[in-house]
């Protein structure tokens, strides 16, 4: 294994004859563009390394001959931002750093990361600005892909016609996340909800507080899925009924992390149930006596209702000029020799800024650089180094070093072959290292955000779907269907997405006409879809579903997609049917009582 660099000063006597050639090579073969600009708000370029042609398609001489060439290639939307950042750097006499877009000779958009530092004379006056720029288009494309993925899953969560939340598994049910629908349902902004840890407990209806809190303690203890119905007091004083369904999410060791759930406004459904209860009370008033069987049934019914579950300046001397270019650019430049001797090895003093080591410390041992590699990256980086030394192919890796003070530094490391031995074997590589720790931290934050919203969607105890608008009658073209659909219907998301007629086919015959008519009406008017109906599952069972969807439009008001959520309400419907059957029994009993007493119903 050979060393990846050696001290810049003093040069070995055997190198004195070609020192200018060495530093020119360091500048003009490094896989980045090195330049020198004048200290003006609209600077002229005094020097630009030939690598610019690889990135933007024009040779360096063109930019030196025509100062306006660079400005013509800057993407129009970025001109003002670059000018402002350059003005700030000149005023502060400090680092200029900016990312912007350029239009290449073949009309491609190329993202540039540009960094420059002021170079001063002996009196401290700025002579010129010296910088380095390189192509980061691939990075920007990756960032855009991450951003789109995060936005997709955020939209899935925040456009649901229900409240999605994460709460801590503690006694206060402290809110970690809540979707914007909380403001529409209860009149409190999301920030108000997050700023008051115990707001859910404070807003519980007095009649529901004790049973809800008791159930909360029990579910926190057991970790069993949470499913309840209760009332919360809205900002305007209204009592709003919710069906609340949640599951406890744990880490890999089984430690509870948070409850993840969904709250659906069922006030209208409760109003209908209340009307049914009023009718029931009226019937009880007419019946003079209740039998023991009716009393027992009423107690059982009350228990069933109570227990129901819901669900980031070029220098004069050539040698000094190129040495300055190599050692002052905001990156570590180096040469890396392969084979006999280390005479051609070099590392710029920027290694101290990057990793805390002086050049002498960095090269006190030929393999010292390997000892500072992060353990998780060491095998991969050493393998890539050996591969380049063997084949001569370019070296390009992103990995971690351990700084002298112990913290981790992410670097982007690129090197190309610039010389071979007489027998053709690789002899000398030249490269640079850049600190990319900030970018890596930002990427990690974006990935975490994407995963968070994906988890919110895919672990909800309900079916989340996105559907094409203006579809033919009887067809359902789905863009997205969450994995919970298989738990509820037995069909996988792929099966249902591939079959546009699945919705009509699965509907129960007694509900099909009503639901398809409501679906067609919503397609025509754009009003929300809200229906309770039955379907046949893959194994033939009948399941009751409560489906609610809203039409999402673009900025011009054109329909984009239907965004909905579907809950399994089979258990709730069964309870409601038992209640209706019981009421019919009350009516029959009343009729028999009247007939026994010789009365007609119109006499009561």
C-alpha atoms as one frame of an Amber mdcrd trajectory, in Angstrom:
protein
   0.000   0.000   0.000   1.378   3.461  -0.893   0.927   6.854   0.729  -1.726
   9.326  -0.486   0.449  12.498  -0.178   3.647  14.159   1.195   4.714  17.598
   2.452   4.626  20.574   0.038   7.654  22.410   1.504  10.489  21.931   1.264
  10.516  20.066  -2.034  12.900  17.171  -2.386  16.043  18.356  -4.292  15.265
  15.811  -6.960  12.050  17.736  -7.747  13.536  21.258  -8.062  13.837  21.023
 -11.825  10.172  20.463 -12.418   8.403  22.256  -9.479   6.515  24.649 -11.786
   5.351  21.671 -13.811   4.181  19.948 -10.615   2.086  22.892  -9.433   0.677
  23.562 -12.897  -0.299  19.899 -13.039  -1.893  20.156  -9.586  -4.110  22.992
 -10.820  -4.877  21.946 -14.362  -5.466  18.234 -13.785  -7.406  18.319 -10.545
 -11.021  17.228 -11.261 -12.371  20.723 -10.497 -12.083  24.238 -11.989  -9.625
  26.716 -10.401  -9.959  30.453 -11.192  -8.732  33.943 -10.204 -11.067  36.979
 -10.372 -10.513  40.706  -9.839 -11.862  42.386  -6.705 -14.826  44.151  -8.385
 -18.604  43.748  -8.098 -18.589  42.564 -11.718 -15.151  40.936 -11.744 -12.956
  40.036 -14.717 -11.423  36.583 -14.854  -7.599  36.658 -14.730  -7.119  32.899
 -14.793  -9.295  29.832 -15.299  -8.077  26.245 -15.431  -8.868  24.188 -18.574
 -11.282  21.832 -16.770 -14.038  24.406 -17.417 -14.472  23.014 -20.914 -15.495
  19.601 -19.515 -18.247  21.218 -17.443 -19.643  24.052 -19.587 -18.431  23.143
 -23.096 -16.258  26.217 -23.797 -12.425  26.448 -23.431 -10.923  28.613 -20.683
  -9.466  31.041 -23.289 -12.971  32.100 -24.263 -13.759  33.369 -20.765 -10.433
  35.251 -20.569 -10.935  36.789 -24.021 -14.600  37.705 -23.510 -15.435  38.709
 -19.857 -19.167  38.701 -20.646 -19.200  35.016 -21.662 -19.574  33.822 -18.067
 -22.481  36.182 -17.347 -24.337  35.093 -20.488 -24.266  31.485 -19.273 -25.624
  32.136 -15.766 -29.183  30.935 -15.419 -31.418  34.097 -15.358 -33.225  33.230
 -12.136 -29.882  32.975 -10.232 -28.247  36.264 -11.356 -29.537  38.430  -8.485
 -28.731  35.841  -5.812 -25.121  35.429  -7.048 -24.645  39.226  -7.177 -25.970
  39.612  -3.618 -23.722  36.860  -2.233 -20.656  38.293  -4.080 -21.463  41.782
  -2.705 -21.678  40.375   0.806 -18.346  38.527   0.478 -16.597  41.669  -0.808
 -18.052  43.794   1.991 -17.057  41.246   4.643 -13.752  40.470   2.839 -14.476
  36.863   3.649 -15.341  33.562   1.949 -17.640  33.667  -1.094 -19.721  30.521
  -1.331 -22.714  29.948  -3.619 -24.570  27.252  -5.550 -26.182  28.290  -8.845
 -27.085  27.124 -12.310 -25.274  27.615 -15.644 -26.361  26.847 -19.221 -23.731
  24.721 -20.986 -22.782  24.943 -24.674 -25.223  22.101 -25.441 -28.064  23.865
 -23.498 -27.941  21.580 -20.461 -28.624  23.047 -17.014 -25.470  22.514 -14.903
 -25.450  23.123 -11.141 -22.194  24.738  -9.904 -20.835  24.905  -6.337 -18.502
  27.965  -6.249 -16.128  28.907  -3.381 -13.516  31.691  -3.359 -11.220  33.391
  -0.824  -9.557  36.838  -0.997  -5.771  36.833  -1.570  -4.026  39.800   0.085
  -0.677  41.603  -0.319   1.800  42.269   2.532  -0.301  45.261   3.702  -3.459
  43.209   3.916  -5.057  44.743   0.776  -7.040  42.374  -1.435  -5.194  41.647
  -4.695  -7.691  39.214  -6.188 -10.074  36.389  -5.373  -9.071  32.797  -5.860
 -11.632  30.051  -6.031 -12.675  26.590  -7.099 -15.899  25.382  -8.643 -17.189
  22.009  -9.584 -20.217  20.303 -11.077 -22.826  19.261  -8.480 -25.690  18.556
 -10.919 -25.942  14.931  -9.832 -26.175  15.973  -6.167 -28.950  18.454  -6.963
 -30.914  15.848  -8.894 -30.667  13.494  -5.928 -31.800  16.265  -3.553 -34.770
  17.012  -5.808 -35.769  13.342  -5.838 -35.680  13.262  -2.026 -37.684  16.501
  -1.846 -40.370  15.170  -4.204 -40.654  11.949  -2.215 -41.037  13.895   1.039
 -43.697  16.160  -0.523 -45.595  13.153  -1.860 -45.885  11.473   1.502 -46.505
  14.772   3.305 -49.409  15.445   0.885 -50.788  11.959   1.505 -50.921  12.674
   5.236 -51.930  16.325   5.279 -54.711  16.112   2.661 -56.539  13.223   4.293
 -60.108  14.192   5.294 -59.274  13.200   8.877 -56.830  14.157  11.657 -53.575
  12.147  11.609 -51.484  12.288  14.761 -48.520  10.921  16.729 -48.717  11.055
  20.523 -46.295   9.959  23.235 -47.163   6.833  25.237 -47.461   8.822  28.473
 -50.230   9.833  30.859 -50.753  13.257  29.197 -51.074  11.874  25.662 -48.526
  14.555  24.625 -48.811  15.405  20.904 -45.682  14.842  18.781 -47.327  15.514
  15.403 -50.794  16.507  14.234 -52.005  17.135  10.674 -53.516  20.498   9.590
 -57.066  19.082   9.591 -57.171  19.694  13.354 -57.875  23.372  12.643 -60.775
  22.538  10.329 -62.295  20.115  12.804 -61.756  21.918  16.125 -60.719  25.515
  15.326 -57.235  25.199  16.901 -54.136  25.691  14.748 -51.608  22.902  14.567
 -49.072  25.084  16.450 -51.553  25.764  19.254 -52.147  22.031  19.520 -48.407
  21.259  19.675 -47.603  24.088  22.136 -49.972  22.732  24.805 -48.865  19.178
  25.679 -52.069  18.164  27.501 -54.582  19.897  25.163 -56.357  16.635  24.337
 -57.093  15.957  28.010 -58.261  19.552  28.533 -60.704  19.398  25.600 -62.333
  16.075  26.517 -66.061  16.408  27.105 -66.788  16.162  30.872 -69.020  13.130
  30.351 -66.295  11.290  28.401 -63.204  12.303  30.419 -63.080   9.566  33.051
 -63.691   6.574  30.745 -61.342   7.983  28.066 -58.511   8.585  30.565 -59.021
   5.181  32.172 -58.853   3.555  28.742 -55.725   5.593  27.951 -53.965   4.254
  31.065 -54.957   0.707  30.231 -53.820   0.882  26.594 -50.494   2.510  27.603
 -50.021  -0.391  30.004 -50.948  -3.227  27.623 -49.932  -1.708  24.263 -53.148
  -3.067  22.728 -54.521  -1.093  19.711 -56.599   1.953  20.703 -60.127   2.367
  19.343 -62.643   4.725  20.965 -65.412   7.185  20.357 -65.578  10.382  22.438
 -66.286  14.102  22.288 -63.854  17.045  22.219 -64.883  20.668  22.822 -64.044
  22.829  19.755 -62.720  26.415  19.961 -66.251  27.756  19.383 -67.731  25.610
  22.165 -69.233  22.859  19.986 -69.002  19.246  21.086 -67.421  17.240  18.238
 -67.630  13.461  18.166 -64.568  11.517  16.965 -63.866   7.923  16.102 -60.197
   7.518  17.217 -58.120   4.524  16.058 -54.382   4.122  16.830 -51.609   1.542
  17.118 -48.486   1.609  19.291 -45.243   1.859  17.263 -42.155   0.291  18.833
 -38.421   0.357  18.009 -36.363  -2.713  17.063 -35.966  -3.612  20.774 -39.692
  -3.438  21.423 -39.571  -0.142  23.337 -42.729   1.955  22.755 -42.010   5.062
  20.644 -45.401   6.661  20.030 -49.049   6.044  19.300 -49.901   6.620  15.634
 -53.512   7.152  14.805 -56.343   8.829  12.974 -59.363  10.782  14.233 -62.482
  10.857  12.070 -65.283  13.387  12.702 -68.443  11.283  13.214 -70.671  14.012
  14.647 -73.296  13.537  11.917 -73.387   9.812  12.551 -73.749  10.434  16.283
 -76.564  12.891  15.673 -78.414  10.174  13.792 -77.767   7.738  16.616 -79.055
  10.324  19.092 -82.297  10.628  17.162 -82.574   6.867  17.351 -82.002   6.963
  21.113 -84.713   9.622  21.510 -87.164   7.406  19.703 -86.119   4.580  21.964
 -86.750   6.739  25.063 -90.187   7.677  23.803 -91.070   4.055  23.308 -89.880
   3.231  26.836 -92.138   5.994  28.223 -95.174   4.371  26.624 -94.446   0.919
  27.959 -95.802   0.716  31.496 -93.773  -2.178  32.689 -90.519  -3.735  31.584
 -89.820  -7.395  31.841 -86.590  -8.754  33.320 -85.497  -9.778  29.810 -85.832
  -6.183  28.553 -83.892  -4.848  31.565 -81.059  -7.310  30.969 -80.983  -6.499
  27.230 -80.846  -2.780  27.991 -77.896  -3.280  30.381 -76.055  -5.354  27.793
 -76.743  -2.766  25.119 -75.402   0.031  27.358 -72.231  -1.972  28.016 -71.743
  -2.642  24.298 -72.151   1.042  23.435 -69.794   2.106  26.263 -67.133  -0.480
  25.299 -67.032  -0.067  21.458 -63.557   0.350  19.915 -62.443   2.575  16.882
 -60.363   2.639  15.491 -32.795  19.228   6.911  -4.389  37.869  -9.064  -2.157
  35.639 -10.814   1.465  35.960  -9.430   4.455  36.958 -11.496   6.550  33.922
 -10.778   5.066  30.755 -12.216   6.068  28.432  -9.398   4.649  30.672  -6.685
   1.480  31.279  -8.676   0.648  27.641  -9.127   1.702  26.737  -5.597  -0.689
  29.412  -4.317  -3.447  28.113  -6.532  -2.929  24.577  -5.290  -2.671  25.434
  -1.601  -5.233  28.221  -1.195  -8.291  26.801  -2.909 -10.961  25.707  -0.400
 -10.200  22.028  -0.886  -7.392  19.596  -0.071  -5.340  18.873  -3.205  -2.911
  15.984  -3.329  -0.857  13.639  -5.476  -0.669   9.984  -4.699   2.236   7.851
  -5.910   2.020   4.160  -6.755   5.010   1.840  -6.821   8.670   2.506  -6.070
   9.408   5.612  -3.980   7.208   8.456  -2.795   8.987  11.386  -4.500   5.852
  12.554  -6.301   3.604  12.523  -3.259   2.115  15.841  -2.086  -0.724  17.126
   0.146  -1.778  20.771   0.408  -1.866  22.536   3.825  -5.655  22.592   3.657
  -5.504  19.173   5.324  -5.195  21.067   8.622  -8.481  22.908   7.999 -10.208
  19.689   7.036  -8.952  17.161   9.582  -6.861  19.102  12.142  -3.512  17.503
  11.212  -0.475  19.368   9.860   1.038  18.090   6.618   3.940  16.639   8.635
   1.593  14.780  10.978  -0.485  13.486   8.078   2.610  11.954   6.456   4.529
  10.744   9.462   3.587   7.208   8.457   2.738   6.009   4.901  -0.471   4.346
   6.077  -1.549   6.987   8.598  -4.487   8.126   6.427  -5.984   4.648   6.599
  -6.000   4.700  10.398  -8.211   7.822  10.331 -10.864   6.258   8.095 -14.175
   5.622   9.778 -14.379   1.892  10.647 -17.630   1.473   8.680 -16.034   2.911
   5.490 -12.481   1.530   5.750 -12.923  -1.716   3.814 -14.808   0.000   0.954
 -12.323   2.904   0.560  -9.229   0.725   0.695 -10.757  -1.636  -1.871 -11.521
   1.290  -4.208  -7.961   2.624  -3.745  -6.416  -0.744  -4.640  -8.717  -1.039
  -7.648  -7.595   2.377  -9.001  -3.926   1.564  -8.326  -4.309  -1.683 -10.272
  -6.487  -0.584 -13.211  -5.741   3.158 -13.423  -9.442   3.986 -13.346 -10.484
   7.234 -11.619 -11.016   7.172  -7.863 -14.304   8.695  -6.689 -15.738   8.039
  -3.241 -17.651   9.714  -0.445 -16.684   8.535   3.037 -15.917   9.555   6.600
 -12.654  10.521   8.328 -12.065  10.880  12.055 -10.898  14.461  12.768  -7.955
  14.978  15.094 -10.378  16.046  17.838 -12.497  12.947  17.286 -15.542  14.283
  15.423 -16.606  12.777  12.088 -15.937  14.610   8.787 -17.614  13.526   5.530
 -15.417  14.057   2.438 -15.948  13.865  -1.313 -12.679  12.454  -2.712 -11.840
  12.371  -6.441  -8.554  11.511  -8.151  -7.480  10.798 -11.733  -4.431   9.048
 -13.170  -1.859  11.598 -14.500   1.235   9.382 -15.041   2.258   5.788 -15.703
   5.428   3.739 -15.239   7.500   2.755 -18.297   5.724  -0.606 -18.353   2.302
   1.041 -18.397   1.387   0.492 -14.765  -0.295   3.400 -12.894   2.370   5.656
 -11.281   0.748   8.916 -10.142  -2.765  10.025  -9.258  -3.867  13.586  -8.596
  -6.998  14.536  -6.703  -8.823  16.672  -4.210 -10.959  16.241  -1.102 -13.915
  18.431  -0.139 -15.754  18.685   3.165 -19.365  17.581   2.489 -20.471  17.098
   6.092 -23.209  19.745   5.846 -24.692  18.157   2.726 -24.673  14.706   4.306
 -26.483  16.027   7.363 -29.101  17.672   5.137 -29.579  14.456   3.141 -30.032
  12.473   6.348 -32.649  14.959   7.549 -34.564  14.748   4.258 -34.455  10.946
   4.269 -35.760  10.914   7.829 -38.617  13.231   6.853 -39.548  11.050   3.891
 -39.527   7.902   6.032 -41.574   9.589   8.716 -44.384  10.531   6.346 -44.235
   7.167   4.550 -44.603   5.436   7.929 -47.496   7.699   8.875 -49.357   6.643
   5.720 -48.516   2.957   5.651 -49.066   2.197   9.351 -52.416   3.951   9.746
 -55.124   1.485  10.832 -57.147   2.541   7.754 -56.952   2.409   3.955 -55.453
   5.573   2.413 -55.962   6.026  -1.308 -55.377   8.492  -4.160 -57.702   8.142
  -7.158 -57.822   9.660 -10.654 -60.692  12.155 -11.193 -63.107  12.131 -14.171
 -62.888   8.388 -14.630 -65.468   6.365 -16.689 -68.609   5.221 -14.793 -68.041
   2.044 -12.836 -64.238   2.295 -12.979 -61.713   3.283 -10.312 -58.175   4.219
 -11.431 -55.946   4.317  -8.360 -52.627   6.183  -8.202 -51.878   4.956  -4.682
 -53.338   2.460  -2.224 -51.879   1.881   1.238 -50.900  -1.671   2.360 -53.717
  -1.780   4.969 -56.114  -2.647   2.121 -54.931  -6.273   2.258 -55.684  -6.545
   5.994 -59.252  -5.300   5.484 -60.251  -6.764   2.072 -57.827  -9.640   1.507
 -56.736  -8.126  -1.835 -53.241  -6.685  -2.263 -52.835  -3.074  -3.367 -51.330
  -4.323  -6.638 -54.382  -6.487  -7.409 -56.832  -3.636  -6.924 -54.707  -1.028
  -8.712 -54.434  -3.281 -11.779 -58.239  -3.808 -11.982 -60.205  -0.568 -12.721
 -63.527  -2.390 -12.208 -62.735  -3.772  -8.759 -64.835  -1.200  -6.872 -68.120
  -1.962  -8.623 -67.404  -5.695  -8.559 -66.764  -5.775  -4.777 -69.850  -3.732
  -3.795 -72.723  -5.530  -2.119 -75.739  -5.725  -4.511 -77.997  -3.929  -2.006
 -75.580  -0.960  -1.789 -74.219  -0.840  -5.348 -76.745   1.530  -6.978 -76.669
   4.001  -4.066 -72.879   4.118  -3.783 -72.247   4.357  -7.552 -74.820   7.167
  -7.779 -73.124   9.035  -4.926 -69.743   8.468  -6.605 -71.026   9.843  -9.926
 -72.582  12.856  -8.166 -69.312  13.697  -6.423 -67.398  13.372  -9.714 -69.840
  15.830 -11.302 -70.053  18.393  -8.489 -66.664  17.988  -6.796 -68.312  17.716
  -3.388 -66.736  15.354  -0.800 -67.566  11.650  -1.002 -68.827  10.234   2.324
 -70.586   6.851   2.289 -71.017   3.756   4.469 -71.512   0.525   2.483 -70.746
  -3.181   2.296 -68.238  -5.071   0.139 -67.283  -8.688  -0.387 -63.726  -9.511
   0.682 -61.465 -11.869  -1.245 -62.549 -14.787   0.955 -66.255 -13.982   0.582
 -66.948 -12.209   3.877 -69.198  -9.156   4.019 -67.410  -6.133   5.491 -68.891
  -2.697   6.268 -66.711   0.231   5.204 -66.922   3.975   5.947 -65.201   5.813
   3.045 -64.564   9.557   2.946 -62.680  11.440   0.159 -62.039  15.042  -0.919
 -61.158  16.393  -4.372 -57.696  18.031  -4.400 -57.307  20.789  -6.993 -54.283
  22.608  -8.477 -53.650  26.368  -8.177 -55.890  27.013 -11.216 -58.756  25.067
  -9.609 -58.476  22.033 -11.917 -59.067  18.608 -10.337 -55.842  16.734  -9.591
 -56.961  13.673  -7.659 -59.339  12.299  -5.073 -57.656  11.773  -1.678 -59.498
   9.499   0.711 -59.502   7.255   3.745 -61.563   4.134   4.416 -62.234   2.547
   7.822 -63.560  -0.909   8.658 -66.813  -0.230  10.587 -68.182  -3.784  10.532
 -68.203  -4.015  14.341 -69.975  -0.653  14.707 -72.619  -1.562  12.145 -73.275
  -4.848  13.880 -73.896  -3.011  17.157 -76.206  -0.523  15.425 -78.190  -3.367
  13.862 -78.586  -4.982  17.285 -79.898  -1.659  18.606 -82.438  -1.400  15.790
 -83.586  -4.992  16.388 -84.062  -4.230  20.056 -86.170  -1.194  19.235 -88.395
  -3.298  17.014 -88.870  -5.652  19.947 -89.884  -2.676  22.106 -92.443  -1.664
  19.487 -93.879  -5.177  19.325 -94.129  -5.305  23.113 -95.920  -1.961  23.195
 -98.389  -3.150  20.605 -99.108  -6.316  22.557 -99.550  -4.295  25.746-102.032
  -1.945  24.097-104.019  -4.831  22.663-104.121  -6.543  26.047-105.511  -3.388
  27.617-108.045  -3.034  24.839-106.512   0.215  23.592-105.699   1.358  20.119
-102.399   3.092  19.399-104.189   6.350  18.617-105.633   6.343  22.134-102.190
   6.595  23.796
